[in-house]
Amino acid sequence: MIRQAIAAARQQNLVFTDDTAACEMIGQPVRLVPGATPNPKVTVPGDLPLIEALLKAS
């Protein structure tokens, strides 16, 4: 589904920031699913200290 959404969004020359945004742009419903562990996203250098702390703790 994600590959289809990205291909469709690109074909329509839509700009998206991640796979969820691509899915939403083509009308695919998305939802948040709570998890027991952190699932951080590294987007900017300022995100790295959190990732480093999580890695040290594991």
Distance bins in CASP14 RR format, pairs under 12 A and 6 or more apart:
PFRMAT RR
TARGET T0000
AUTHOR 0000-0000-0000
RMODE 2
METHOD distances of the structure
MODEL  1
1 7 0 0 0 0 0 1 0 0 0 0 0
1 8 0 0 0 0 0 1 0 0 0 0 0
1 19 0 0 0 0 1 0 0 0 0 0 0
1 20 0 0 0 0 0 1 0 0 0 0 0
1 22 0 0 0 0 1 0 0 0 0 0 0
1 23 1 0 0 1 0 0 0 0 0 0 0
1 26 0 0 0 0 1 0 0 0 0 0 0
1 27 0 0 0 0 0 1 0 0 0 0 0
1 28 1 0 0 1 0 0 0 0 0 0 0
1 29 0 0 0 0 0 1 0 0 0 0 0
1 30 0 0 0 0 1 0 0 0 0 0 0
2 8 0 0 0 0 0 1 0 0 0 0 0
2 9 0 0 0 0 0 1 0 0 0 0 0
2 16 0 0 0 0 0 1 0 0 0 0 0
2 18 0 0 0 0 1 0 0 0 0 0 0
2 19 1 0 1 0 0 0 0 0 0 0 0
2 20 0 0 0 0 1 0 0 0 0 0 0
2 21 0 0 0 0 0 1 0 0 0 0 0
2 22 1 0 0 1 0 0 0 0 0 0 0
2 23 1 0 0 1 0 0 0 0 0 0 0
2 24 0 0 0 0 0 1 0 0 0 0 0
2 26 0 0 0 0 0 1 0 0 0 0 0
2 28 0 0 0 0 1 0 0 0 0 0 0
2 30 0 0 0 0 0 1 0 0 0 0 0
3 9 0 0 0 0 0 1 0 0 0 0 0
3 10 0 0 0 0 0 1 0 0 0 0 0
3 19 0 0 0 0 1 0 0 0 0 0 0
3 22 0 0 0 0 1 0 0 0 0 0 0
3 23 0 0 0 0 0 1 0 0 0 0 0
3 26 0 0 0 0 0 1 0 0 0 0 0
3 28 0 0 0 0 0 1 0 0 0 0 0
4 10 0 0 0 0 0 1 0 0 0 0 0
4 11 0 0 0 0 0 1 0 0 0 0 0
4 19 0 0 0 0 0 1 0 0 0 0 0
4 22 0 0 0 0 1 0 0 0 0 0 0
4 23 0 0 0 0 1 0 0 0 0 0 0
4 25 0 0 0 0 0 1 0 0 0 0 0
4 26 1 0 0 1 0 0 0 0 0 0 0
4 27 0 0 0 0 0 1 0 0 0 0 0
4 28 0 0 0 0 1 0 0 0 0 0 0
5 11 0 0 0 0 0 1 0 0 0 0 0
5 12 0 0 0 0 0 1 0 0 0 0 0
5 14 0 0 0 0 0 1 0 0 0 0 0
5 16 0 0 0 0 1 0 0 0 0 0 0
5 18 0 0 0 0 0 1 0 0 0 0 0
5 19 1 0 0 1 0 0 0 0 0 0 0
5 20 0 0 0 0 1 0 0 0 0 0 0
5 21 0 0 0 0 1 0 0 0 0 0 0
5 22 1 0 1 0 0 0 0 0 0 0 0
5 23 1 0 1 0 0 0 0 0 0 0 0
5 24 0 0 0 0 1 0 0 0 0 0 0
5 25 1 0 0 1 0 0 0 0 0 0 0
5 26 1 0 1 0 0 0 0 0 0 0 0
5 27 0 0 0 0 1 0 0 0 0 0 0
5 28 1 0 1 0 0 0 0 0 0 0 0
5 29 0 0 0 0 0 1 0 0 0 0 0
5 30 0 0 0 0 1 0 0 0 0 0 0
6 12 0 0 0 0 0 1 0 0 0 0 0
6 14 0 0 0 0 1 0 0 0 0 0 0
6 15 0 0 0 0 0 1 0 0 0 0 0
6 16 1 0 0 1 0 0 0 0 0 0 0
6 17 0 0 0 0 0 1 0 0 0 0 0
6 18 0 0 0 0 1 0 0 0 0 0 0
6 19 1 0 0 1 0 0 0 0 0 0 0
6 20 0 0 0 0 0 1 0 0 0 0 0
6 21 0 0 0 0 1 0 0 0 0 0 0
6 22 1 0 1 0 0 0 0 0 0 0 0
6 23 0 0 0 0 1 0 0 0 0 0 0
6 24 0 0 0 0 0 1 0 0 0 0 0
6 25 0 0 0 0 1 0 0 0 0 0 0
6 26 0 0 0 0 1 0 0 0 0 0 0
6 28 0 0 0 0 0 1 0 0 0 0 0
7 14 0 0 0 0 0 1 0 0 0 0 0
7 16 0 0 0 0 0 1 0 0 0 0 0
7 19 0 0 0 0 0 1 0 0 0 0 0
7 22 0 0 0 0 1 0 0 0 0 0 0
7 23 0 0 0 0 0 1 0 0 0 0 0
7 25 0 0 0 0 0 1 0 0 0 0 0
7 26 0 0 0 0 1 0 0 0 0 0 0
8 14 0 0 0 0 1 0 0 0 0 0 0
8 16 0 0 0 0 0 1 0 0 0 0 0
8 22 1 0 0 1 0 0 0 0 0 0 0
8 23 0 0 0 0 1 0 0 0 0 0 0
8 24 0 0 0 0 0 1 0 0 0 0 0
8 25 1 0 0 1 0 0 0 0 0 0 0
8 26 1 0 1 0 0 0 0 0 0 0 0
8 27 0 0 0 0 1 0 0 0 0 0 0
8 28 0 0 0 0 1 0 0 0 0 0 0
9 15 0 0 0 0 1 0 0 0 0 0 0
9 16 1 0 1 0 0 0 0 0 0 0 0
9 17 0 0 0 0 0 1 0 0 0 0 0
9 18 0 0 0 0 0 1 0 0 0 0 0
9 19 0 0 0 0 1 0 0 0 0 0 0
9 20 0 0 0 0 0 1 0 0 0 0 0
9 21 0 0 0 0 1 0 0 0 0 0 0
9 22 1 0 1 0 0 0 0 0 0 0 0
9 23 0 0 0 0 1 0 0 0 0 0 0
9 24 0 0 0 0 1 0 0 0 0 0 0
9 25 1 0 1 0 0 0 0 0 0 0 0
9 26 1 0 0 1 0 0 0 0 0 0 0
9 27 0 0 0 0 0 1 0 0 0 0 0
9 28 0 0 0 0 0 1 0 0 0 0 0
10 16 0 0 0 0 1 0 0 0 0 0 0
10 22 0 0 0 0 1 0 0 0 0 0 0
10 25 0 0 0 0 0 1 0 0 0 0 0
10 26 0 0 0 0 0 1 0 0 0 0 0
11 22 0 0 0 0 0 1 0 0 0 0 0
11 25 0 0 0 0 0 1 0 0 0 0 0
11 26 0 0 0 0 1 0 0 0 0 0 0
12 22 0 0 0 0 0 1 0 0 0 0 0
12 25 1 0 0 1 0 0 0 0 0 0 0
12 26 0 0 0 0 1 0 0 0 0 0 0
12 27 0 0 0 0 0 1 0 0 0 0 0
13 25 0 0 0 0 0 1 0 0 0 0 0
14 21 0 0 0 0 1 0 0 0 0 0 0
14 22 1 0 0 1 0 0 0 0 0 0 0
14 23 0 0 0 0 0 1 0 0 0 0 0
14 24 0 0 0 0 0 1 0 0 0 0 0
14 25 1 0 1 0 0 0 0 0 0 0 0
14 26 0 0 0 0 1 0 0 0 0 0 0
14 27 0 0 0 0 0 1 0 0 0 0 0
15 21 0 0 0 0 1 0 0 0 0 0 0
15 22 0 0 0 0 1 0 0 0 0 0 0
15 25 0 0 0 0 1 0 0 0 0 0 0
16 22 1 0 1 0 0 0 0 0 0 0 0
16 23 0 0 0 0 1 0 0 0 0 0 0
16 24 0 0 0 0 1 0 0 0 0 0 0
16 25 1 0 1 0 0 0 0 0 0 0 0
16 26 0 0 0 0 1 0 0 0 0 0 0
16 28 0 0 0 0 0 1 0 0 0 0 0
17 23 0 0 0 0 0 1 0 0 0 0 0
17 24 0 0 0 0 0 1 0 0 0 0 0
17 25 0 0 0 0 0 1 0 0 0 0 0
17 41 0 0 0 0 0 1 0 0 0 0 0
17 43 0 0 0 0 1 0 0 0 0 0 0
18 24 0 0 0 0 1 0 0 0 0 0 0
18 25 0 0 0 0 0 1 0 0 0 0 0
18 30 0 0 0 0 0 1 0 0 0 0 0
18 41 1 0 0 1 0 0 0 0 0 0 0
18 43 0 0 0 0 1 0 0 0 0 0 0
19 25 0 0 0 0 0 1 0 0 0 0 0
19 26 0 0 0 0 0 1 0 0 0 0 0
19 28 0 0 0 0 0 1 0 0 0 0 0
19 30 0 0 0 0 1 0 0 0 0 0 0
19 41 0 0 0 0 0 1 0 0 0 0 0
20 26 0 0 0 0 0 1 0 0 0 0 0
20 27 0 0 0 0 0 1 0 0 0 0 0
20 28 0 0 0 0 1 0 0 0 0 0 0
20 29 0 0 0 0 0 1 0 0 0 0 0
20 30 1 0 1 0 0 0 0 0 0 0 0
20 31 0 0 0 0 1 0 0 0 0 0 0
20 32 0 0 0 0 1 0 0 0 0 0 0
20 33 0 0 0 0 0 1 0 0 0 0 0
20 41 0 0 0 0 0 1 0 0 0 0 0
21 27 0 0 0 0 0 1 0 0 0 0 0
21 28 0 0 0 0 0 1 0 0 0 0 0
21 30 0 0 0 0 1 0 0 0 0 0 0
22 28 0 0 0 0 1 0 0 0 0 0 0
22 30 0 0 0 0 1 0 0 0 0 0 0
23 29 1 0 0 1 0 0 0 0 0 0 0
23 30 1 0 1 0 0 0 0 0 0 0 0
23 31 0 0 0 0 0 1 0 0 0 0 0
24 30 1 0 1 0 0 0 0 0 0 0 0
24 31 0 0 0 0 0 1 0 0 0 0 0
32 39 0 0 0 0 0 1 0 0 0 0 0
33 39 0 0 0 0 1 0 0 0 0 0 0
37 54 0 0 0 0 1 0 0 0 0 0 0
37 57 0 0 0 0 0 1 0 0 0 0 0
37 58 0 0 0 0 1 0 0 0 0 0 0
38 47 0 0 0 0 0 1 0 0 0 0 0
38 50 0 0 0 0 1 0 0 0 0 0 0
38 51 0 0 0 0 1 0 0 0 0 0 0
38 53 0 0 0 0 1 0 0 0 0 0 0
38 54 1 0 1 0 0 0 0 0 0 0 0
38 55 0 0 0 0 0 1 0 0 0 0 0
38 57 0 0 0 0 1 0 0 0 0 0 0
38 58 0 0 0 0 0 1 0 0 0 0 0
39 50 0 0 0 0 0 1 0 0 0 0 0
39 51 0 0 0 0 0 1 0 0 0 0 0
39 54 0 0 0 0 0 1 0 0 0 0 0
40 46 0 0 0 0 0 1 0 0 0 0 0
40 47 1 0 0 1 0 0 0 0 0 0 0
40 48 0 0 0 0 1 0 0 0 0 0 0
40 49 0 0 0 0 0 1 0 0 0 0 0
40 50 1 0 1 0 0 0 0 0 0 0 0
40 51 1 0 1 0 0 0 0 0 0 0 0
40 52 0 0 0 0 0 1 0 0 0 0 0
40 53 0 0 0 0 0 1 0 0 0 0 0
40 54 1 0 0 1 0 0 0 0 0 0 0
40 55 0 0 0 0 0 1 0 0 0 0 0
41 47 1 0 0 1 0 0 0 0 0 0 0
41 48 0 0 0 0 0 1 0 0 0 0 0
41 50 0 0 0 0 0 1 0 0 0 0 0
41 51 0 0 0 0 1 0 0 0 0 0 0
42 48 1 0 0 1 0 0 0 0 0 0 0
42 49 0 0 0 0 0 1 0 0 0 0 0
42 50 0 0 0 0 1 0 0 0 0 0 0
42 51 1 0 1 0 0 0 0 0 0 0 0
42 52 0 0 0 0 0 1 0 0 0 0 0
42 54 0 0 0 0 0 1 0 0 0 0 0
42 55 0 0 0 0 0 1 0 0 0 0 0
43 50 0 0 0 0 0 1 0 0 0 0 0
43 51 0 0 0 0 0 1 0 0 0 0 0
44 50 0 0 0 0 0 1 0 0 0 0 0
44 51 0 0 0 0 0 1 0 0 0 0 0
45 51 0 0 0 0 0 1 0 0 0 0 0
45 52 0 0 0 0 0 1 0 0 0 0 0
46 52 0 0 0 0 0 1 0 0 0 0 0
47 53 0 0 0 0 0 1 0 0 0 0 0
47 54 0 0 0 0 0 1 0 0 0 0 0
48 54 0 0 0 0 0 1 0 0 0 0 0
48 55 0 0 0 0 0 1 0 0 0 0 0
49 55 0 0 0 0 0 1 0 0 0 0 0
49 56 0 0 0 0 0 1 0 0 0 0 0
50 56 0 0 0 0 0 1 0 0 0 0 0
50 57 0 0 0 0 0 1 0 0 0 0 0
51 57 0 0 0 0 0 1 0 0 0 0 0
51 58 0 0 0 0 0 1 0 0 0 0 0
52 58 0 0 0 0 0 1 0 0 0 0 0
END
